[in-house]
Every structure is written in structure tokens, then in C-alpha cells.
Amino acid sequence: MKILVKPLIASVLVIACSGVYAQSYSGYKVKKMINTMDDSGDKKVNFQEFYEETVTDNDDSFDVNKDGYITAGEIVIEIKEDLVQTIKEMRKQGVSEVNINKTIAQELNTAEKEAEALIKKMDADGDNLVEPSELEAFKHKQFDALDVNHDGNISRKDVKKTKGFPIRQ
């Protein structure tokens, strides 16, 4: 749900968490992502930079127990942790407690289903565990969707080619 998803969210895993999975990336979000992820300073993000920022260097890894695999239960934990951050942000913005409680109820009701759906999308071998190679393949799909002109980089040229980037995860 991470309204405040670090580079993804985007963590998506985009990443970021529960609200990020079906969201589209606007040109503004892609530009911001490029500025955040561009380690080389060339105003482009290659797959290595994208992967490092969203997985390797991301403190919000879904692999909570650090065993090398991602499970639906670990994603639910992350969704709940992100929900706490979202609630704090909502309070800072003056959102009413009634609306905050509605958000909490909605997110808690859908967290397990969202986690299971995400695992299903990433889990190529159907064992309900996302291995590192499956996560990398999933991240490649995300990257390829953002690399509109298919030049191996996410850049402002990609932003100009479309008004938004539908990320289907």
C-alpha cells in the first residue's frame, strides 16, 4: 500500500505495497524514479541500477526472514508495516480517524489475497516460494514495461513516448 514507496514501489515491490501492484506509473513518477536510481549520472536507468535499487539495496525487502525466498506471509508482513507508515502520513495530512479506520479495514481485508496474487505472478515453478531467479525475472518484466523504446534503459525518452506506464505485475 505504500503511498510512500521507496524508489518503486515502487517495491513495488515496487515496488511498493498493496496499492502499487496495479497502479500505472505517470511520466512524473518515472522521471523521479530515474533521478533516484541513476547511479551513473547519465539520466538513464539500466536494469542493474533498477534491480539494485528495488531489490539488492532496498531495506524493504519482502524476504523478511532472509532465507532467500519470498512467501505470501512475508508480503503480508510488509503490507502491514507499510500500512503503519501510511497511517502516520494520513494523520500528518489531517485525514479523519473514520477514514483512516476504513483504510485499515480495507487493507487488512485484502492483504492476504494481494500477497497470494503477487506470489502467483512471480512464482514460475508453482511451489509458492519466490526464488531469487524468479524475482529477477519478475523485475525484468517490470523494467521492460518501463523501457518503452526497448533500448535497455529507462530514460526521459521513454516518458515522452507514452503518457503513463501500465505496470502489470
CNS distance restraints for C-alpha pairs under 8 A (distance, minus, plus):
assign (resid   1 and name CA) (resid  16 and name CA) 6.81 0.50 0.50
assign (resid   1 and name CA) (resid  17 and name CA) 3.85 0.50 0.50
assign (resid   1 and name CA) (resid  18 and name CA) 3.70 0.50 0.50
assign (resid   1 and name CA) (resid  19 and name CA) 4.10 0.50 0.50
assign (resid   1 and name CA) (resid  20 and name CA) 6.19 0.50 0.50
assign (resid   1 and name CA) (resid  79 and name CA) 6.31 0.50 0.50
assign (resid   1 and name CA) (resid  82 and name CA) 6.27 0.50 0.50
assign (resid   1 and name CA) (resid  83 and name CA) 6.45 0.50 0.50
assign (resid   1 and name CA) (resid  86 and name CA) 7.62 0.50 0.50
assign (resid   1 and name CA) (resid 107 and name CA) 7.79 0.50 0.50
assign (resid   2 and name CA) (resid   9 and name CA) 7.16 0.50 0.50
assign (resid   2 and name CA) (resid  16 and name CA) 5.47 0.50 0.50
assign (resid   2 and name CA) (resid  17 and name CA) 4.56 0.50 0.50
assign (resid   2 and name CA) (resid  18 and name CA) 6.75 0.50 0.50
assign (resid   2 and name CA) (resid  19 and name CA) 6.56 0.50 0.50
assign (resid   2 and name CA) (resid  20 and name CA) 6.96 0.50 0.50
assign (resid   2 and name CA) (resid  79 and name CA) 7.76 0.50 0.50
assign (resid   2 and name CA) (resid  82 and name CA) 5.40 0.50 0.50
assign (resid   2 and name CA) (resid  83 and name CA) 7.01 0.50 0.50
assign (resid   2 and name CA) (resid  85 and name CA) 7.70 0.50 0.50
assign (resid   2 and name CA) (resid  86 and name CA) 6.54 0.50 0.50
assign (resid   3 and name CA) (resid  16 and name CA) 7.95 0.50 0.50
assign (resid   3 and name CA) (resid  17 and name CA) 7.88 0.50 0.50
assign (resid   3 and name CA) (resid  19 and name CA) 7.43 0.50 0.50
assign (resid   3 and name CA) (resid  20 and name CA) 7.97 0.50 0.50
assign (resid   3 and name CA) (resid  86 and name CA) 6.43 0.50 0.50
assign (resid   4 and name CA) (resid  16 and name CA) 8.00 0.50 0.50
assign (resid   4 and name CA) (resid  85 and name CA) 7.79 0.50 0.50
assign (resid   4 and name CA) (resid  86 and name CA) 7.20 0.50 0.50
assign (resid   5 and name CA) (resid   9 and name CA) 4.70 0.50 0.50
assign (resid   5 and name CA) (resid  10 and name CA) 5.33 0.50 0.50
assign (resid   5 and name CA) (resid  11 and name CA) 6.88 0.50 0.50
assign (resid   5 and name CA) (resid  12 and name CA) 7.34 0.50 0.50
assign (resid   5 and name CA) (resid  14 and name CA) 6.86 0.50 0.50
assign (resid   5 and name CA) (resid  15 and name CA) 6.51 0.50 0.50
assign (resid   5 and name CA) (resid  16 and name CA) 4.75 0.50 0.50
assign (resid   5 and name CA) (resid  17 and name CA) 7.00 0.50 0.50
assign (resid   6 and name CA) (resid  10 and name CA) 6.14 0.50 0.50
assign (resid   6 and name CA) (resid  11 and name CA) 7.20 0.50 0.50
assign (resid   6 and name CA) (resid  14 and name CA) 7.73 0.50 0.50
assign (resid   6 and name CA) (resid  15 and name CA) 7.28 0.50 0.50
assign (resid   6 and name CA) (resid  16 and name CA) 6.97 0.50 0.50
assign (resid   7 and name CA) (resid  11 and name CA) 7.13 0.50 0.50
assign (resid   7 and name CA) (resid  14 and name CA) 7.08 0.50 0.50
assign (resid   7 and name CA) (resid  15 and name CA) 6.87 0.50 0.50
assign (resid   7 and name CA) (resid  16 and name CA) 7.97 0.50 0.50
assign (resid   7 and name CA) (resid  33 and name CA) 6.03 0.50 0.50
assign (resid   7 and name CA) (resid  36 and name CA) 6.71 0.50 0.50
assign (resid   7 and name CA) (resid  37 and name CA) 7.38 0.50 0.50
assign (resid   7 and name CA) (resid  53 and name CA) 6.99 0.50 0.50
assign (resid   7 and name CA) (resid  54 and name CA) 6.62 0.50 0.50
assign (resid   8 and name CA) (resid  12 and name CA) 4.84 0.50 0.50
assign (resid   8 and name CA) (resid  13 and name CA) 6.41 0.50 0.50
assign (resid   8 and name CA) (resid  14 and name CA) 3.64 0.50 0.50
assign (resid   8 and name CA) (resid  15 and name CA) 3.65 0.50 0.50
assign (resid   8 and name CA) (resid  16 and name CA) 5.29 0.50 0.50
assign (resid   8 and name CA) (resid  33 and name CA) 7.38 0.50 0.50
assign (resid   8 and name CA) (resid  54 and name CA) 6.37 0.50 0.50
assign (resid   9 and name CA) (resid  13 and name CA) 5.09 0.50 0.50
assign (resid   9 and name CA) (resid  14 and name CA) 2.40 0.50 0.50
assign (resid   9 and name CA) (resid  15 and name CA) 2.35 0.50 0.50
assign (resid   9 and name CA) (resid  16 and name CA) 2.73 0.50 0.50
assign (resid   9 and name CA) (resid  17 and name CA) 6.60 0.50 0.50
assign (resid   9 and name CA) (resid  20 and name CA) 6.01 0.50 0.50
assign (resid   9 and name CA) (resid  54 and name CA) 7.76 0.50 0.50
assign (resid  10 and name CA) (resid  14 and name CA) 2.64 0.50 0.50
assign (resid  10 and name CA) (resid  15 and name CA) 2.76 0.50 0.50
assign (resid  10 and name CA) (resid  16 and name CA) 3.91 0.50 0.50
assign (resid  10 and name CA) (resid  17 and name CA) 7.76 0.50 0.50
assign (resid  10 and name CA) (resid  20 and name CA) 6.59 0.50 0.50
assign (resid  10 and name CA) (resid  54 and name CA) 7.42 0.50 0.50
assign (resid  11 and name CA) (resid  15 and name CA) 1.67 0.50 0.50
assign (resid  11 and name CA) (resid  16 and name CA) 3.68 0.50 0.50
assign (resid  11 and name CA) (resid  17 and name CA) 6.87 0.50 0.50
assign (resid  11 and name CA) (resid  54 and name CA) 5.68 0.50 0.50
assign (resid  11 and name CA) (resid  55 and name CA) 7.54 0.50 0.50
assign (resid  11 and name CA) (resid  60 and name CA) 7.71 0.50 0.50
assign (resid  11 and name CA) (resid  61 and name CA) 7.98 0.50 0.50
assign (resid  12 and name CA) (resid  16 and name CA) 3.19 0.50 0.50
assign (resid  12 and name CA) (resid  17 and name CA) 6.15 0.50 0.50
assign (resid  12 and name CA) (resid  20 and name CA) 5.99 0.50 0.50
assign (resid  12 and name CA) (resid  21 and name CA) 6.62 0.50 0.50
assign (resid  12 and name CA) (resid  54 and name CA) 7.52 0.50 0.50
assign (resid  13 and name CA) (resid  17 and name CA) 6.61 0.50 0.50
assign (resid  13 and name CA) (resid  20 and name CA) 7.85 0.50 0.50
assign (resid  13 and name CA) (resid  21 and name CA) 7.84 0.50 0.50
assign (resid  13 and name CA) (resid  54 and name CA) 6.93 0.50 0.50
assign (resid  13 and name CA) (resid  55 and name CA) 7.98 0.50 0.50
assign (resid  13 and name CA) (resid  62 and name CA) 7.73 0.50 0.50
assign (resid  14 and name CA) (resid  20 and name CA) 6.43 0.50 0.50
assign (resid  14 and name CA) (resid  21 and name CA) 7.44 0.50 0.50
assign (resid  14 and name CA) (resid  54 and name CA) 6.82 0.50 0.50
assign (resid  15 and name CA) (resid  20 and name CA) 6.75 0.50 0.50
assign (resid  15 and name CA) (resid  21 and name CA) 7.87 0.50 0.50
assign (resid  15 and name CA) (resid  54 and name CA) 6.52 0.50 0.50
assign (resid  16 and name CA) (resid  20 and name CA) 5.27 0.50 0.50
assign (resid  16 and name CA) (resid  21 and name CA) 7.37 0.50 0.50
assign (resid  17 and name CA) (resid  21 and name CA) 7.11 0.50 0.50
assign (resid  17 and name CA) (resid  78 and name CA) 7.29 0.50 0.50
assign (resid  17 and name CA) (resid  79 and name CA) 5.59 0.50 0.50
assign (resid  17 and name CA) (resid  82 and name CA) 6.60 0.50 0.50
assign (resid  18 and name CA) (resid  79 and name CA) 6.18 0.50 0.50
assign (resid  18 and name CA) (resid 107 and name CA) 7.72 0.50 0.50
assign (resid  18 and name CA) (resid 111 and name CA) 7.07 0.50 0.50
assign (resid  18 and name CA) (resid 114 and name CA) 6.70 0.50 0.50
assign (resid  19 and name CA) (resid  23 and name CA) 6.84 0.50 0.50
assign (resid  21 and name CA) (resid 118 and name CA) 7.94 0.50 0.50
assign (resid  21 and name CA) (resid 167 and name CA) 7.68 0.50 0.50
assign (resid  21 and name CA) (resid 168 and name CA) 7.44 0.50 0.50
assign (resid  21 and name CA) (resid 169 and name CA) 6.22 0.50 0.50
assign (resid  22 and name CA) (resid 167 and name CA) 6.69 0.50 0.50
assign (resid  22 and name CA) (resid 168 and name CA) 6.32 0.50 0.50
assign (resid  22 and name CA) (resid 169 and name CA) 7.01 0.50 0.50
assign (resid  23 and name CA) (resid 166 and name CA) 7.02 0.50 0.50
assign (resid  23 and name CA) (resid 167 and name CA) 6.63 0.50 0.50
assign (resid  24 and name CA) (resid 164 and name CA) 6.33 0.50 0.50
assign (resid  24 and name CA) (resid 165 and name CA) 5.36 0.50 0.50
assign (resid  24 and name CA) (resid 166 and name CA) 4.46 0.50 0.50
assign (resid  24 and name CA) (resid 167 and name CA) 5.65 0.50 0.50
assign (resid  25 and name CA) (resid  29 and name CA) 5.83 0.50 0.50
assign (resid  25 and name CA) (resid  30 and name CA) 6.41 0.50 0.50
assign (resid  25 and name CA) (resid 164 and name CA) 5.57 0.50 0.50
assign (resid  25 and name CA) (resid 165 and name CA) 4.84 0.50 0.50
assign (resid  25 and name CA) (resid 166 and name CA) 6.41 0.50 0.50
assign (resid  25 and name CA) (resid 167 and name CA) 7.09 0.50 0.50
assign (resid  26 and name CA) (resid  30 and name CA) 6.35 0.50 0.50
assign (resid  26 and name CA) (resid 163 and name CA) 6.57 0.50 0.50
assign (resid  26 and name CA) (resid 164 and name CA) 4.46 0.50 0.50
assign (resid  26 and name CA) (resid 165 and name CA) 6.28 0.50 0.50
assign (resid  27 and name CA) (resid  31 and name CA) 6.17 0.50 0.50
assign (resid  27 and name CA) (resid 159 and name CA) 5.17 0.50 0.50
assign (resid  27 and name CA) (resid 160 and name CA) 7.68 0.50 0.50
assign (resid  27 and name CA) (resid 162 and name CA) 7.87 0.50 0.50
assign (resid  27 and name CA) (resid 163 and name CA) 6.15 0.50 0.50
assign (resid  27 and name CA) (resid 164 and name CA) 5.80 0.50 0.50
assign (resid  27 and name CA) (resid 165 and name CA) 7.70 0.50 0.50
assign (resid  28 and name CA) (resid  32 and name CA) 6.18 0.50 0.50
assign (resid  29 and name CA) (resid  33 and name CA) 6.01 0.50 0.50
assign (resid  30 and name CA) (resid  34 and name CA) 6.10 0.50 0.50
assign (resid  30 and name CA) (resid 159 and name CA) 6.92 0.50 0.50
assign (resid  31 and name CA) (resid  35 and name CA) 6.34 0.50 0.50
assign (resid  31 and name CA) (resid 155 and name CA) 7.70 0.50 0.50
assign (resid  31 and name CA) (resid 156 and name CA) 6.65 0.50 0.50
assign (resid  31 and name CA) (resid 159 and name CA) 7.49 0.50 0.50
assign (resid  32 and name CA) (resid  36 and name CA) 6.25 0.50 0.50
assign (resid  33 and name CA) (resid  37 and name CA) 5.97 0.50 0.50
assign (resid  34 and name CA) (resid  38 and name CA) 5.57 0.50 0.50
assign (resid  34 and name CA) (resid  43 and name CA) 6.60 0.50 0.50
assign (resid  34 and name CA) (resid  44 and name CA) 6.29 0.50 0.50
assign (resid  34 and name CA) (resid  45 and name CA) 5.99 0.50 0.50
assign (resid  34 and name CA) (resid 154 and name CA) 7.20 0.50 0.50
assign (resid  34 and name CA) (resid 155 and name CA) 6.85 0.50 0.50
assign (resid  35 and name CA) (resid  43 and name CA) 7.05 0.50 0.50
assign (resid  37 and name CA) (resid  45 and name CA) 6.41 0.50 0.50
assign (resid  37 and name CA) (resid  49 and name CA) 6.10 0.50 0.50
assign (resid  37 and name CA) (resid  50 and name CA) 6.38 0.50 0.50
assign (resid  37 and name CA) (resid  53 and name CA) 6.21 0.50 0.50
assign (resid  38 and name CA) (resid  42 and name CA) 7.02 0.50 0.50
assign (resid  38 and name CA) (resid  43 and name CA) 6.22 0.50 0.50
assign (resid  38 and name CA) (resid  44 and name CA) 6.08 0.50 0.50
assign (resid  38 and name CA) (resid  45 and name CA) 5.29 0.50 0.50
assign (resid  38 and name CA) (resid  49 and name CA) 6.66 0.50 0.50
assign (resid  39 and name CA) (resid  45 and name CA) 7.95 0.50 0.50
assign (resid  39 and name CA) (resid  49 and name CA) 6.74 0.50 0.50
assign (resid  43 and name CA) (resid 155 and name CA) 6.46 0.50 0.50
assign (resid  43 and name CA) (resid 156 and name CA) 7.77 0.50 0.50
assign (resid  44 and name CA) (resid 153 and name CA) 5.78 0.50 0.50
assign (resid  44 and name CA) (resid 154 and name CA) 5.52 0.50 0.50
assign (resid  44 and name CA) (resid 155 and name CA) 4.61 0.50 0.50
assign (resid  44 and name CA) (resid 156 and name CA) 7.63 0.50 0.50
assign (resid  45 and name CA) (resid  49 and name CA) 5.89 0.50 0.50
assign (resid  45 and name CA) (resid  50 and name CA) 6.32 0.50 0.50
assign (resid  45 and name CA) (resid 153 and name CA) 5.21 0.50 0.50
assign (resid  45 and name CA) (resid 154 and name CA) 4.97 0.50 0.50
assign (resid  45 and name CA) (resid 155 and name CA) 6.52 0.50 0.50
assign (resid  46 and name CA) (resid  50 and name CA) 6.25 0.50 0.50
assign (resid  46 and name CA) (resid 152 and name CA) 6.10 0.50 0.50
assign (resid  46 and name CA) (resid 153 and name CA) 4.50 0.50 0.50
assign (resid  46 and name CA) (resid 154 and name CA) 6.43 0.50 0.50
assign (resid  47 and name CA) (resid  51 and name CA) 5.92 0.50 0.50
assign (resid  47 and name CA) (resid 140 and name CA) 7.37 0.50 0.50
assign (resid  47 and name CA) (resid 143 and name CA) 6.68 0.50 0.50
assign (resid  47 and name CA) (resid 152 and name CA) 7.17 0.50 0.50
assign (resid  47 and name CA) (resid 153 and name CA) 6.98 0.50 0.50
assign (resid  48 and name CA) (resid  52 and name CA) 6.01 0.50 0.50
assign (resid  49 and name CA) (resid  53 and name CA) 6.10 0.50 0.50
assign (resid  50 and name CA) (resid  54 and name CA) 6.11 0.50 0.50
assign (resid  50 and name CA) (resid 143 and name CA) 7.38 0.50 0.50
assign (resid  51 and name CA) (resid  55 and name CA) 5.54 0.50 0.50
assign (resid  51 and name CA) (resid  56 and name CA) 6.66 0.50 0.50
assign (resid  51 and name CA) (resid 136 and name CA) 7.70 0.50 0.50
assign (resid  51 and name CA) (resid 139 and name CA) 6.89 0.50 0.50
assign (resid  52 and name CA) (resid  56 and name CA) 4.48 0.50 0.50
assign (resid  52 and name CA) (resid  57 and name CA) 5.38 0.50 0.50
assign (resid  52 and name CA) (resid  58 and name CA) 7.49 0.50 0.50
assign (resid  53 and name CA) (resid  57 and name CA) 5.25 0.50 0.50
assign (resid  53 and name CA) (resid  58 and name CA) 5.86 0.50 0.50
assign (resid  54 and name CA) (resid  58 and name CA) 5.53 0.50 0.50
assign (resid  55 and name CA) (resid  61 and name CA) 6.44 0.50 0.50
assign (resid  60 and name CA) (resid  78 and name CA) 7.69 0.50 0.50
assign (resid  62 and name CA) (resid  70 and name CA) 6.18 0.50 0.50
assign (resid  62 and name CA) (resid  74 and name CA) 5.99 0.50 0.50
assign (resid  62 and name CA) (resid  75 and name CA) 5.71 0.50 0.50
assign (resid  62 and name CA) (resid  78 and name CA) 6.51 0.50 0.50
assign (resid  63 and name CA) (resid  67 and name CA) 6.96 0.50 0.50
assign (resid  63 and name CA) (resid  68 and name CA) 6.61 0.50 0.50
assign (resid  63 and name CA) (resid  69 and name CA) 6.10 0.50 0.50
assign (resid  63 and name CA) (resid  70 and name CA) 4.98 0.50 0.50
assign (resid  63 and name CA) (resid  71 and name CA) 7.61 0.50 0.50
assign (resid  63 and name CA) (resid  74 and name CA) 6.40 0.50 0.50
assign (resid  64 and name CA) (resid  70 and name CA) 7.86 0.50 0.50
assign (resid  64 and name CA) (resid  74 and name CA) 5.81 0.50 0.50
assign (resid  65 and name CA) (resid  74 and name CA) 7.97 0.50 0.50
assign (resid  68 and name CA) (resid 131 and name CA) 6.64 0.50 0.50
assign (resid  68 and name CA) (resid 132 and name CA) 6.66 0.50 0.50
assign (resid  69 and name CA) (resid 129 and name CA) 5.88 0.50 0.50
assign (resid  69 and name CA) (resid 130 and name CA) 5.30 0.50 0.50
assign (resid  69 and name CA) (resid 131 and name CA) 5.01 0.50 0.50
assign (resid  69 and name CA) (resid 132 and name CA) 6.83 0.50 0.50
assign (resid  70 and name CA) (resid  74 and name CA) 6.46 0.50 0.50
assign (resid  70 and name CA) (resid  75 and name CA) 7.49 0.50 0.50
assign (resid  70 and name CA) (resid 119 and name CA) 7.91 0.50 0.50
assign (resid  70 and name CA) (resid 129 and name CA) 5.67 0.50 0.50
assign (resid  70 and name CA) (resid 130 and name CA) 4.88 0.50 0.50
assign (resid  70 and name CA) (resid 131 and name CA) 6.88 0.50 0.50
assign (resid  71 and name CA) (resid  75 and name CA) 6.56 0.50 0.50
assign (resid  71 and name CA) (resid 119 and name CA) 6.90 0.50 0.50
assign (resid  71 and name CA) (resid 128 and name CA) 6.63 0.50 0.50
assign (resid  71 and name CA) (resid 129 and name CA) 5.31 0.50 0.50
assign (resid  71 and name CA) (resid 130 and name CA) 6.61 0.50 0.50
assign (resid  72 and name CA) (resid  76 and name CA) 6.26 0.50 0.50
assign (resid  72 and name CA) (resid 112 and name CA) 7.19 0.50 0.50
assign (resid  72 and name CA) (resid 115 and name CA) 4.96 0.50 0.50
assign (resid  72 and name CA) (resid 116 and name CA) 5.36 0.50 0.50
assign (resid  72 and name CA) (resid 118 and name CA) 7.90 0.50 0.50
assign (resid  72 and name CA) (resid 119 and name CA) 6.15 0.50 0.50
assign (resid  72 and name CA) (resid 128 and name CA) 7.73 0.50 0.50
assign (resid  73 and name CA) (resid  77 and name CA) 6.39 0.50 0.50
assign (resid  73 and name CA) (resid 112 and name CA) 7.67 0.50 0.50
assign (resid  73 and name CA) (resid 115 and name CA) 7.42 0.50 0.50
assign (resid  74 and name CA) (resid  78 and name CA) 6.42 0.50 0.50
assign (resid  75 and name CA) (resid  79 and name CA) 6.13 0.50 0.50
assign (resid  75 and name CA) (resid 115 and name CA) 5.56 0.50 0.50
assign (resid  76 and name CA) (resid  80 and name CA) 6.21 0.50 0.50
assign (resid  76 and name CA) (resid 111 and name CA) 5.79 0.50 0.50
assign (resid  76 and name CA) (resid 112 and name CA) 6.02 0.50 0.50
assign (resid  76 and name CA) (resid 115 and name CA) 5.98 0.50 0.50
assign (resid  77 and name CA) (resid  81 and name CA) 6.22 0.50 0.50
assign (resid  78 and name CA) (resid  82 and name CA) 6.00 0.50 0.50
assign (resid  79 and name CA) (resid  83 and name CA) 6.04 0.50 0.50
assign (resid  79 and name CA) (resid 111 and name CA) 6.66 0.50 0.50
assign (resid  80 and name CA) (resid  84 and name CA) 6.50 0.50 0.50
assign (resid  80 and name CA) (resid 108 and name CA) 7.59 0.50 0.50
assign (resid  80 and name CA) (resid 111 and name CA) 7.91 0.50 0.50
assign (resid  81 and name CA) (resid  85 and name CA) 6.77 0.50 0.50
assign (resid  82 and name CA) (resid  86 and name CA) 6.17 0.50 0.50
assign (resid  83 and name CA) (resid  87 and name CA) 6.08 0.50 0.50
assign (resid  83 and name CA) (resid 104 and name CA) 7.31 0.50 0.50
assign (resid  83 and name CA) (resid 107 and name CA) 7.70 0.50 0.50
assign (resid  84 and name CA) (resid  88 and name CA) 6.36 0.50 0.50
assign (resid  85 and name CA) (resid  89 and name CA) 6.28 0.50 0.50
assign (resid  86 and name CA) (resid  90 and name CA) 6.04 0.50 0.50
assign (resid  87 and name CA) (resid  91 and name CA) 6.17 0.50 0.50
assign (resid  87 and name CA) (resid 100 and name CA) 6.62 0.50 0.50
assign (resid  88 and name CA) (resid  92 and name CA) 6.31 0.50 0.50
assign (resid  89 and name CA) (resid  93 and name CA) 6.27 0.50 0.50
assign (resid  90 and name CA) (resid  94 and name CA) 6.32 0.50 0.50
assign (resid  90 and name CA) (resid  95 and name CA) 5.32 0.50 0.50
assign (resid  90 and name CA) (resid 100 and name CA) 7.13 0.50 0.50
assign (resid  91 and name CA) (resid  95 and name CA) 5.54 0.50 0.50
assign (resid  91 and name CA) (resid  96 and name CA) 7.51 0.50 0.50
assign (resid  91 and name CA) (resid  97 and name CA) 7.98 0.50 0.50
assign (resid  95 and name CA) (resid  99 and name CA) 6.65 0.50 0.50
assign (resid  95 and name CA) (resid 100 and name CA) 6.76 0.50 0.50
assign (resid  96 and name CA) (resid 100 and name CA) 6.25 0.50 0.50
assign (resid  97 and name CA) (resid 101 and name CA) 5.94 0.50 0.50
assign (resid  98 and name CA) (resid 102 and name CA) 6.31 0.50 0.50
assign (resid  99 and name CA) (resid 103 and name CA) 6.22 0.50 0.50
assign (resid 100 and name CA) (resid 104 and name CA) 6.21 0.50 0.50
assign (resid 101 and name CA) (resid 105 and name CA) 6.13 0.50 0.50
assign (resid 102 and name CA) (resid 106 and name CA) 6.08 0.50 0.50
assign (resid 103 and name CA) (resid 107 and name CA) 6.05 0.50 0.50
assign (resid 104 and name CA) (resid 108 and name CA) 6.03 0.50 0.50
assign (resid 105 and name CA) (resid 109 and name CA) 6.06 0.50 0.50
assign (resid 106 and name CA) (resid 110 and name CA) 6.36 0.50 0.50
assign (resid 107 and name CA) (resid 111 and name CA) 5.73 0.50 0.50
assign (resid 108 and name CA) (resid 112 and name CA) 7.86 0.50 0.50
assign (resid 110 and name CA) (resid 114 and name CA) 6.04 0.50 0.50
assign (resid 111 and name CA) (resid 115 and name CA) 6.06 0.50 0.50
assign (resid 112 and name CA) (resid 116 and name CA) 6.10 0.50 0.50
assign (resid 113 and name CA) (resid 117 and name CA) 6.06 0.50 0.50
assign (resid 114 and name CA) (resid 118 and name CA) 6.15 0.50 0.50
assign (resid 115 and name CA) (resid 119 and name CA) 6.21 0.50 0.50
assign (resid 116 and name CA) (resid 120 and name CA) 6.14 0.50 0.50
assign (resid 117 and name CA) (resid 121 and name CA) 6.33 0.50 0.50
assign (resid 118 and name CA) (resid 122 and name CA) 6.34 0.50 0.50
assign (resid 118 and name CA) (resid 169 and name CA) 7.26 0.50 0.50
assign (resid 119 and name CA) (resid 123 and name CA) 5.66 0.50 0.50
assign (resid 119 and name CA) (resid 128 and name CA) 6.60 0.50 0.50
assign (resid 119 and name CA) (resid 129 and name CA) 7.26 0.50 0.50
assign (resid 119 and name CA) (resid 130 and name CA) 6.76 0.50 0.50
assign (resid 120 and name CA) (resid 124 and name CA) 7.82 0.50 0.50
assign (resid 120 and name CA) (resid 126 and name CA) 7.33 0.50 0.50
assign (resid 120 and name CA) (resid 128 and name CA) 7.12 0.50 0.50
assign (resid 121 and name CA) (resid 169 and name CA) 6.56 0.50 0.50
assign (resid 122 and name CA) (resid 130 and name CA) 6.40 0.50 0.50
assign (resid 122 and name CA) (resid 134 and name CA) 6.06 0.50 0.50
assign (resid 122 and name CA) (resid 135 and name CA) 6.39 0.50 0.50
assign (resid 122 and name CA) (resid 137 and name CA) 7.95 0.50 0.50
assign (resid 122 and name CA) (resid 138 and name CA) 5.77 0.50 0.50
assign (resid 123 and name CA) (resid 127 and name CA) 7.08 0.50 0.50
assign (resid 123 and name CA) (resid 128 and name CA) 6.35 0.50 0.50
assign (resid 123 and name CA) (resid 129 and name CA) 6.37 0.50 0.50
assign (resid 123 and name CA) (resid 130 and name CA) 5.19 0.50 0.50
assign (resid 123 and name CA) (resid 131 and name CA) 7.69 0.50 0.50
assign (resid 123 and name CA) (resid 134 and name CA) 6.22 0.50 0.50
assign (resid 124 and name CA) (resid 134 and name CA) 6.42 0.50 0.50
assign (resid 130 and name CA) (resid 134 and name CA) 5.84 0.50 0.50
assign (resid 130 and name CA) (resid 135 and name CA) 6.31 0.50 0.50
assign (resid 131 and name CA) (resid 135 and name CA) 6.31 0.50 0.50
assign (resid 132 and name CA) (resid 136 and name CA) 6.16 0.50 0.50
assign (resid 133 and name CA) (resid 137 and name CA) 6.21 0.50 0.50
assign (resid 134 and name CA) (resid 138 and name CA) 6.14 0.50 0.50
assign (resid 135 and name CA) (resid 139 and name CA) 6.12 0.50 0.50
assign (resid 136 and name CA) (resid 140 and name CA) 6.15 0.50 0.50
assign (resid 137 and name CA) (resid 141 and name CA) 6.46 0.50 0.50
assign (resid 138 and name CA) (resid 142 and name CA) 6.50 0.50 0.50
assign (resid 138 and name CA) (resid 169 and name CA) 7.86 0.50 0.50
assign (resid 139 and name CA) (resid 143 and name CA) 6.07 0.50 0.50
assign (resid 140 and name CA) (resid 144 and name CA) 5.95 0.50 0.50
assign (resid 141 and name CA) (resid 145 and name CA) 6.21 0.50 0.50
assign (resid 142 and name CA) (resid 146 and name CA) 6.54 0.50 0.50
assign (resid 142 and name CA) (resid 167 and name CA) 6.55 0.50 0.50
assign (resid 142 and name CA) (resid 168 and name CA) 7.71 0.50 0.50
assign (resid 142 and name CA) (resid 169 and name CA) 7.25 0.50 0.50
assign (resid 143 and name CA) (resid 147 and name CA) 6.14 0.50 0.50
assign (resid 143 and name CA) (resid 154 and name CA) 7.70 0.50 0.50
assign (resid 144 and name CA) (resid 148 and name CA) 7.17 0.50 0.50
assign (resid 144 and name CA) (resid 150 and name CA) 7.06 0.50 0.50
assign (resid 145 and name CA) (resid 165 and name CA) 7.10 0.50 0.50
assign (resid 145 and name CA) (resid 166 and name CA) 7.49 0.50 0.50
assign (resid 145 and name CA) (resid 167 and name CA) 6.41 0.50 0.50
assign (resid 146 and name CA) (resid 154 and name CA) 6.27 0.50 0.50
assign (resid 146 and name CA) (resid 158 and name CA) 7.21 0.50 0.50
assign (resid 146 and name CA) (resid 165 and name CA) 6.27 0.50 0.50
assign (resid 146 and name CA) (resid 167 and name CA) 7.73 0.50 0.50
assign (resid 147 and name CA) (resid 151 and name CA) 6.98 0.50 0.50
assign (resid 147 and name CA) (resid 152 and name CA) 6.70 0.50 0.50
assign (resid 147 and name CA) (resid 153 and name CA) 6.00 0.50 0.50
assign (resid 147 and name CA) (resid 154 and name CA) 4.92 0.50 0.50
assign (resid 147 and name CA) (resid 155 and name CA) 7.63 0.50 0.50
assign (resid 147 and name CA) (resid 158 and name CA) 6.11 0.50 0.50
assign (resid 148 and name CA) (resid 154 and name CA) 7.76 0.50 0.50
assign (resid 148 and name CA) (resid 158 and name CA) 5.13 0.50 0.50
assign (resid 148 and name CA) (resid 159 and name CA) 7.97 0.50 0.50
assign (resid 148 and name CA) (resid 161 and name CA) 7.03 0.50 0.50
assign (resid 148 and name CA) (resid 162 and name CA) 7.95 0.50 0.50
assign (resid 149 and name CA) (resid 157 and name CA) 7.65 0.50 0.50
assign (resid 149 and name CA) (resid 158 and name CA) 6.01 0.50 0.50
assign (resid 149 and name CA) (resid 161 and name CA) 7.70 0.50 0.50
assign (resid 154 and name CA) (resid 158 and name CA) 6.30 0.50 0.50
assign (resid 155 and name CA) (resid 159 and name CA) 6.86 0.50 0.50
assign (resid 156 and name CA) (resid 160 and name CA) 6.30 0.50 0.50
assign (resid 157 and name CA) (resid 161 and name CA) 6.46 0.50 0.50
assign (resid 158 and name CA) (resid 162 and name CA) 7.03 0.50 0.50
assign (resid 159 and name CA) (resid 163 and name CA) 6.91 0.50 0.50
assign (resid 159 and name CA) (resid 164 and name CA) 7.53 0.50 0.50
